[in-house]
Amino acid sequence: MTGRPEDQERRDEAEAILRRVRQETEPQIGLSAERMSRGVRRHFWGGDADPADRIEVWGTRIGRLAGLAAFCGLAAYLAVSLMAP
């Protein structure tokens, strides 16, 4: 019975060391970019809508994607109108 707590302590210590090494060696920009891309995907796919209401989820997705398309269209129109002589 005395061997189990020691094994668990050693396992916990090893996991903590590995976690610290992983945090120090992973590029910080990659982590933040991955987190940001997950947030963007969750936003546009209606991750904050009620999953039990499929109409709300699809309406949220369509509305947000339509808003993105409208923004891109207006940005393109602005760019073209500013480049015109």
C-alpha positions as CSV (number, residue, x, y, z in Angstrom):
1,M,0.0,0.0,0.0
2,T,2.9,2.4,0.6
3,G,4.0,2.1,-3.1
4,R,0.8,3.6,-4.6
5,P,1.0,7.1,-3.2
6,E,4.7,7.4,-4.1
7,D,3.9,6.2,-7.7
8,Q,1.1,8.8,-7.9
9,E,3.4,11.5,-6.6
10,R,6.0,10.6,-9.2
11,R,3.4,10.5,-11.9
12,D,2.1,13.9,-10.9
13,E,5.6,15.4,-10.8
14,A,6.4,13.9,-14.3
15,E,3.2,15.3,-15.8
16,A,3.9,18.7,-14.3
17,I,7.4,18.7,-15.8
18,L,6.1,17.6,-19.2
19,R,3.5,20.4,-19.1
20,R,6.1,23.0,-18.3
21,V,8.4,21.7,-21.1
22,R,5.5,21.8,-23.5
23,Q,4.6,25.3,-22.6
24,E,8.2,26.5,-23.0
25,T,8.8,24.8,-26.3
26,E,5.6,25.5,-28.2
27,P,5.6,28.6,-30.2
28,Q,3.3,31.2,-28.5
29,I,2.2,32.7,-31.8
30,G,0.9,29.3,-33.0
31,L,-1.1,28.8,-29.8
32,S,-2.8,32.2,-30.0
33,A,-3.5,31.8,-33.8
34,E,-5.0,28.4,-33.2
35,R,-7.2,29.7,-30.3
36,M,-8.3,32.7,-32.5
37,S,-9.2,30.4,-35.4
38,R,-11.2,28.2,-33.1
39,G,-13.0,31.2,-31.8
40,V,-13.8,32.5,-35.3
41,R,-15.0,29.1,-36.4
42,R,-17.2,28.8,-33.3
43,H,-18.6,32.3,-33.9
44,F,-19.5,31.8,-37.6
45,W,-20.9,28.3,-37.1
46,G,-23.2,29.5,-34.3
47,G,-21.5,27.9,-31.4
48,D,-23.2,30.3,-29.0
49,A,-26.7,29.5,-30.3
50,D,-29.0,27.1,-28.5
51,P,-28.1,23.6,-29.9
52,A,-31.5,22.3,-29.2
53,D,-33.1,24.9,-31.6
54,R,-31.8,23.9,-35.1
55,I,-33.6,26.9,-36.7
56,E,-31.7,29.3,-34.4
57,V,-28.4,27.6,-35.2
58,W,-28.9,27.7,-38.9
59,G,-30.3,31.3,-38.8
60,T,-27.3,32.4,-36.8
61,R,-24.9,30.7,-39.3
62,I,-26.7,32.2,-42.3
63,G,-26.9,35.6,-40.8
64,R,-23.2,35.8,-39.8
65,L,-22.0,34.4,-43.1
66,A,-24.2,36.9,-45.0
67,G,-22.8,39.7,-42.9
68,L,-19.3,38.5,-43.7
69,A,-20.2,38.4,-47.4
70,A,-21.7,41.9,-47.2
71,F,-18.6,43.2,-45.5
72,C,-16.3,41.7,-48.2
73,G,-18.5,43.1,-50.9
74,L,-18.5,46.6,-49.4
75,A,-14.7,46.5,-48.8
76,A,-14.2,45.5,-52.5
77,Y,-16.5,48.3,-53.6
78,L,-14.6,50.8,-51.5
79,A,-11.3,49.6,-52.8
80,V,-12.5,49.9,-56.4
81,S,-14.0,53.3,-55.9
82,L,-10.9,54.6,-54.3
83,M,-8.7,53.3,-57.2
84,A,-10.9,54.9,-59.8
85,P,-9.5,58.1,-61.3
